[in-house]
Amino acid sequence: MMNLLLHISAVIIAVSILIALYRVAKGPSMPDRVIALDMIGINLISLVAVVSLILETTAFFEVMLLLGILAFIGTVAFSKFIEKGVVIERKRD
């Protein structure tokens, strides 16, 4: 029974990722696209966690941590780009 619930939740998370991909492609504004990309990152973390539970292994914990770090850095970089127009500021004297 638990295995069936895990498979159903994996399918629901995959559908959620597809919906977020649509928002990235057709988003009305740039902030909507950034939020959708962050949503994809969080859903990927949860999908890896569900797959880890299905396979009954702890081998994917590092992958979840890495995805979380990359999602955070990506969101910060996109937000800075939206705000200032550049990601890395170079002040030359």
C-alpha positions as a LaTeX table, in Angstrom:
\begin{tabular}{lrrr}
\hline
Residue & $x$ (\AA) & $y$ (\AA) & $z$ (\AA) \\
\hline
Met1 & 0.00 & 0.00 & 0.00 \\
Met2 & 2.78 & 2.41 & 0.90 \\
Asn3 & 4.61 & 1.63 & $-2.34$ \\
Leu4 & 1.48 & 2.49 & $-4.34$ \\
Leu5 & 1.15 & 5.82 & $-2.54$ \\
Leu6 & 4.77 & 6.63 & $-3.25$ \\
His7 & 4.33 & 5.89 & $-6.95$ \\
Ile8 & 1.18 & 8.03 & $-7.09$ \\
Ser9 & 2.97 & 10.91 & $-5.37$ \\
Ala10 & 5.88 & 10.60 & $-7.84$ \\
Val11 & 3.43 & 10.92 & $-10.74$ \\
Ile12 & 1.75 & 13.94 & $-9.15$ \\
Ile13 & 5.11 & 15.64 & $-8.60$ \\
Ala14 & 6.11 & 14.90 & $-12.22$ \\
Val15 & 2.86 & 16.50 & $-13.45$ \\
Ser16 & 3.60 & 19.51 & $-11.24$ \\
Ile17 & 7.03 & 19.84 & $-12.86$ \\
Leu18 & 5.41 & 19.75 & $-16.32$ \\
Ile19 & 2.99 & 22.51 & $-15.30$ \\
Ala20 & 5.90 & 24.60 & $-14.02$ \\
Leu21 & 7.74 & 24.05 & $-17.32$ \\
Tyr22 & 4.71 & 25.45 & $-19.12$ \\
Arg23 & 4.84 & 28.50 & $-16.83$ \\
Val24 & 8.53 & 28.97 & $-17.64$ \\
Ala25 & 7.79 & 28.87 & $-21.38$ \\
Lys26 & 4.60 & 30.95 & $-21.41$ \\
Gly27 & 4.98 & 33.06 & $-18.27$ \\
Pro28 & 3.57 & 36.55 & $-18.64$ \\
Ser29 & 6.55 & 38.19 & $-16.92$ \\
Met30 & 10.12 & 37.45 & $-15.89$ \\
Pro31 & 9.35 & 37.15 & $-12.14$ \\
Asp32 & 6.74 & 34.49 & $-12.93$ \\
Arg33 & 9.37 & 32.53 & $-14.80$ \\
Val34 & 11.83 & 32.81 & $-11.92$ \\
Ile35 & 9.23 & 31.54 & $-9.46$ \\
Ala36 & 8.42 & 28.66 & $-11.82$ \\
Leu37 & 12.11 & 27.73 & $-12.04$ \\
Asp38 & 12.33 & 27.77 & $-8.25$ \\
Met39 & 9.22 & 25.58 & $-8.13$ \\
Ile40 & 10.86 & 23.12 & $-10.52$ \\
Gly41 & 13.91 & 22.93 & $-8.27$ \\
Ile42 & 11.82 & 22.26 & $-5.17$ \\
Asn43 & 9.73 & 19.66 & $-7.00$ \\
Leu44 & 12.90 & 17.93 & $-8.22$ \\
Ile45 & 14.12 & 17.71 & $-4.63$ \\
Ser46 & 10.83 & 16.15 & $-3.55$ \\
Leu47 & 10.83 & 13.77 & $-6.53$ \\
Val48 & 14.33 & 12.58 & $-5.65$ \\
Ala49 & 13.18 & 12.10 & $-2.04$ \\
Val50 & 10.22 & 10.00 & $-3.17$ \\
Val51 & 12.43 & 7.92 & $-5.47$ \\
Ser52 & 14.81 & 7.44 & $-2.54$ \\
Leu53 & 11.92 & 6.13 & $-0.46$ \\
Ile54 & 10.74 & 3.85 & $-3.26$ \\
Leu55 & 14.21 & 2.36 & $-3.68$ \\
Glu56 & 14.72 & 2.25 & 0.11 \\
Thr57 & 18.17 & 3.83 & $-0.06$ \\
Thr58 & 19.92 & 6.84 & 1.39 \\
Ala59 & 22.21 & 7.28 & $-1.60$ \\
Phe60 & 20.26 & 10.26 & $-2.94$ \\
Phe61 & 20.56 & 12.53 & 0.11 \\
Glu62 & 23.60 & 14.30 & $-1.34$ \\
Val63 & 21.73 & 14.81 & $-4.61$ \\
Met64 & 18.84 & 16.46 & $-2.76$ \\
Leu65 & 21.26 & 18.75 & $-0.92$ \\
Leu66 & 23.02 & 19.69 & $-4.15$ \\
Leu67 & 19.72 & 20.42 & $-5.91$ \\
Gly68 & 18.66 & 22.63 & $-3.01$ \\
Ile69 & 21.89 & 24.62 & $-3.14$ \\
Leu70 & 21.70 & 25.03 & $-6.93$ \\
Ala71 & 18.04 & 26.07 & $-6.79$ \\
Phe72 & 18.83 & 28.70 & $-4.16$ \\
Ile73 & 21.80 & 30.11 & $-6.07$ \\
Gly74 & 19.80 & 30.16 & $-9.30$ \\
Thr75 & 16.91 & 32.01 & $-7.69$ \\
Val76 & 19.23 & 34.59 & $-6.17$ \\
Ala77 & 21.05 & 35.10 & $-9.49$ \\
Phe78 & 17.82 & 35.50 & $-11.48$ \\
Ser79 & 16.41 & 37.89 & $-8.89$ \\
Lys80 & 19.54 & 40.02 & $-9.01$ \\
Phe81 & 19.42 & 40.01 & $-12.81$ \\
Ile82 & 15.79 & 41.17 & $-12.77$ \\
Glu83 & 16.57 & 43.92 & $-10.27$ \\
Lys84 & 19.82 & 45.32 & $-11.65$ \\
Gly85 & 20.21 & 43.87 & $-15.14$ \\
Val86 & 23.52 & 42.14 & $-14.35$ \\
Val87 & 24.43 & 39.20 & $-12.15$ \\
Ile88 & 28.05 & 40.13 & $-11.40$ \\
Glu89 & 28.79 & 43.79 & $-10.83$ \\
Arg90 & 32.21 & 44.95 & $-11.95$ \\
Lys91 & 33.31 & 48.31 & $-10.68$ \\
Arg92 & 36.32 & 49.47 & $-12.62$ \\
Asp93 & 38.31 & 52.48 & $-11.55$ \\
\hline
\end{tabular}
